[in-house]
Amino acid sequence: MKNSIMLLFLGTYKEGENLKEGDYKYKDGISYKGIQTADAPVSCLFECAQKDGNPINKIFCIVSEDVYTKKKKVEEKTGTSYELFIKENVDVINESRKDDEKIEIIPIYYDFKPGSSEKVDDYALYIYQQISNKFAELIFNNDTKTPVYIDYTSGLRDVSFLMTSIIRYLQFIDVELKKIIYSKKNGDNGQIYDIDYIYNMYEFINGVSEFVNTGNAWQLKNLYDKINVDKEPKIHNLIDAINDFSETLSLCALANLEKTYNGLTAAIDAFEKDEKAGGLYSQMFKTMLSIIKDKMPIADYDKKQYLMYPKLIWWCAENGMLQQALTIYTEKMPIYYLNVWNDEKINDLVKLNSIELTEADSSKEVKGFYGNLYDNVYKKYDDKEVFKSELYANIASNSDKLQKSNVLDNLKMFSGECDAKYKEVVNNIIADINEYYGNNGCLREKEHPEYTKAKKLDGYLNALPGYINKVLNGVSTYEKKLKAIEIMLSDDNDILAGKKDKQKQVAYAMKYYLAVKVLRNLVNHASDKNSDKDTDIKNVMKQKYDIEIGTNVNSIRKLLYDALKQELEVKESTEK
């Protein structure tokens, strides 16, 4: 039999021989009889648990020293309030149960320690330790959630709230509160009230806080089934929308980002306008909506949904959803940039109309921004064409070009003058000529019969343009993108036709987009296959632009905040 628990604070029993039994009405016309304070509510909880399929088999009974030790005479029975409670409310049920289904009473001592004269100073701590320790022993033996039923009728109010708080805490180790009731005597009879809403308010407030601070809707989702959909339909629609948006973020399912975001804003709007939303949770939610809208990127962006991306990324970063922030930045910010800039010269570099997407591509904007924009800047403004023309000029600058010594002298001189990044190309050509061609300019066939290049030096030199193009086109992607950023930042390159401020703005975005892209790769990839390349670019970004690409939480946040600085006035804060 699984554990099912009742929790109550047992009051002191009234003495006498002529105590009147009262009828305590509950919902649906049901009533329960009782003489002592606990009788009717305990009977009510026994029946509720039975109907739920969770027959009570454990009662956690909070008792004061008087209740536990002071003898009472009630009609013809004598015993402590605790003993009489067991006799009247528990023994009668146990008589009809099998041995392994009988109810066990577990006393929780309030203001005393059994067998000791030691005074209890901190009642709350003492009760908490007993309940949590004993619950833990039971919970870990259950395969399912442990249902709990609480009676609030007796005891001090601070203990009542303490009981609720303890169960709230224990929920995280598989305790499930099923019902809280409270009974009140009116004359000879009384009423039993459901007050589950007290506990549900904990869930509601914590659920809203959890969502705006973490993007997680787990607690609100748990509350969903407890709210009467007929009385408060709009709140169901709102929680559905919140949950859809939360799941999209959790899964980084960005294909549904705009759809679920629109659903959330529409549900908030409908809920705010619903004048009939009069239930408790609806009224509470209306109060909390201002917090949700203030803390989250909720706004009416009309058809310009791309405006939400910077705020959404910042919110994710601020609240610990760093994977989501990195993903949204890399997949959505190009859409934001290209729509906000909307510049003819930039559009010409991005060439969206010429892009064909594959299954691996997320959008034309991402492919155009990270592919075409960087590459076209690199191709159009790179200096390798200058290098090639200067190299050819040095090779063909005299009539003695077929003389090996003159060709080598010219190449060695050029190697000392050319840009450092091209020295290796020139030195490889010098090494080839030295190794494969004699002083007469002819191929050393006996020494290198396998060599497949030109038989004479002039043929080798004539074939160099193709060789050089092949070598230079092998520059790594990172090198090209870094060069493109350098070109954009240079005042010597008027790429956007006089729009220097915009050019610097675009260069800033390109610089940080590359950094975030590298960081996302570092975070996502377990393999260290490209670790050397990643280390190289991290060093370059740090030395050239003072951009730190680090994989700890504070570094990731700072990088994202700096990347968004142009779009949002975000204070740098790494103490999160």
Stockholm file with secondary structure:
# STOCKHOLM 1.0

chainA/1-576         MKNSIMLLFLGTYKEGENLKEGDYKYKDGISYKGIQTADAPVSCLFECAQKDGNPINKIFCIVSEDVYTKKKKVEEKTGTSYELFIKENVDVINESRKDDEKIEIIPIYYDFKPGSSEKVDDYALYIYQQISNKFAELIFNNDTKTPVYIDYTSGLRDVSFLMTSIIRYLQFIDVELKKIIYSKKNGDNGQIYDIDYIYNMYEFINGVSEFVNTGNAWQLKNLYDKINVDKEPKIHNLIDAINDFSETLSLCALANLEKTYNGLTAAIDAFEKDEKAGGLYSQMFKTMLSIIKDKMPIADYDKKQYLMYPKLIWWCAENGMLQQALTIYTEKMPIYYLNVWNDEKINDLVKLNSIELTEADSSKEVKGFYGNLYDNVYKKYDDKEVFKSELYANIASNSDKLQKSNVLDNLKMFSGECDAKYKEVVNNIIADINEYYGNNGCLREKEHPEYTKAKKLDGYLNALPGYINKVLNGVSTYEKKLKAIEIMLSDDNDILAGKKDKQKQVAYAMKYYLAVKVLRNLVNHASDKNSDKDTDIKNVMKQKYDIEIGTNVNSIRKLLYDALKQELEVKESTEK
#=GR chainA/1-576 SS CCCCEEEEECCCCCCBSCCCCEEEECGGGCEEEESSTTHHHHHHHHHHHHHTTCCCCEEEEEECHHHHHCEEEETTEEEEHHHHHIIIIIHHHHTTSCGGGCCEEEEEESSCCTTCCCCCSCHHHHHHHHHHHHHHHHHTTCSSCEEEEEECSSSCHHHHHHHHHHHHHHGGGTEEEEEEEEEEEETTEEEEEECHHHHHHHHHHHHHHHHHHHSCCHHHHHHHTTSCTTTCHHHHHHHHHHHHHHHHHHHTCGGGHHHHHHHHHHHHHHHHHCTTCCSHHHHHHHHHHHHHHHHTTCCCCTTCGGGGHHHHHHHHHHTTCHHHHHHHHHHHHHHHHHHHHCCHHHHHHHCGGGCCCCTTCCCHHHHIIIIIIHHHHHHHHCSHHHHHHHHHHHHTSSTTTTSHHHHHHHHHHHHHHSCGGGHHHHHHHHHHHHHHBCTTSBBCTTTCTTCCSCSBHHHHHHTHHHHHHHHHTTCCHHHHHHHHHHHHHCTTCCTTTTCHHHHHHHHHHHHHHHHHHHHHHHHHCCCCTTHHHHHHHHHHHHHHHCCCCCCSHHHHHHHHHHHHTTTSCCCCCCCC
#=GC SS_cons         CCCCEEEEECCCCCCBSCCCCEEEECGGGCEEEESSTTHHHHHHHHHHHHHTTCCCCEEEEEECHHHHHCEEEETTEEEEHHHHHIIIIIHHHHTTSCGGGCCEEEEEESSCCTTCCCCCSCHHHHHHHHHHHHHHHHHTTCSSCEEEEEECSSSCHHHHHHHHHHHHHHGGGTEEEEEEEEEEEETTEEEEEECHHHHHHHHHHHHHHHHHHHSCCHHHHHHHTTSCTTTCHHHHHHHHHHHHHHHHHHHTCGGGHHHHHHHHHHHHHHHHHCTTCCSHHHHHHHHHHHHHHHHTTCCCCTTCGGGGHHHHHHHHHHTTCHHHHHHHHHHHHHHHHHHHHCCHHHHHHHCGGGCCCCTTCCCHHHHIIIIIIHHHHHHHHCSHHHHHHHHHHHHTSSTTTTSHHHHHHHHHHHHHHSCGGGHHHHHHHHHHHHHHBCTTSBBCTTTCTTCCSCSBHHHHHHTHHHHHHHHHTTCCHHHHHHHHHHHHHCTTCCTTTTCHHHHHHHHHHHHHHHHHHHHHHHHHCCCCTTHHHHHHHHHHHHHHHCCCCCCSHHHHHHHHHHHHTTTSCCCCCCCC
//
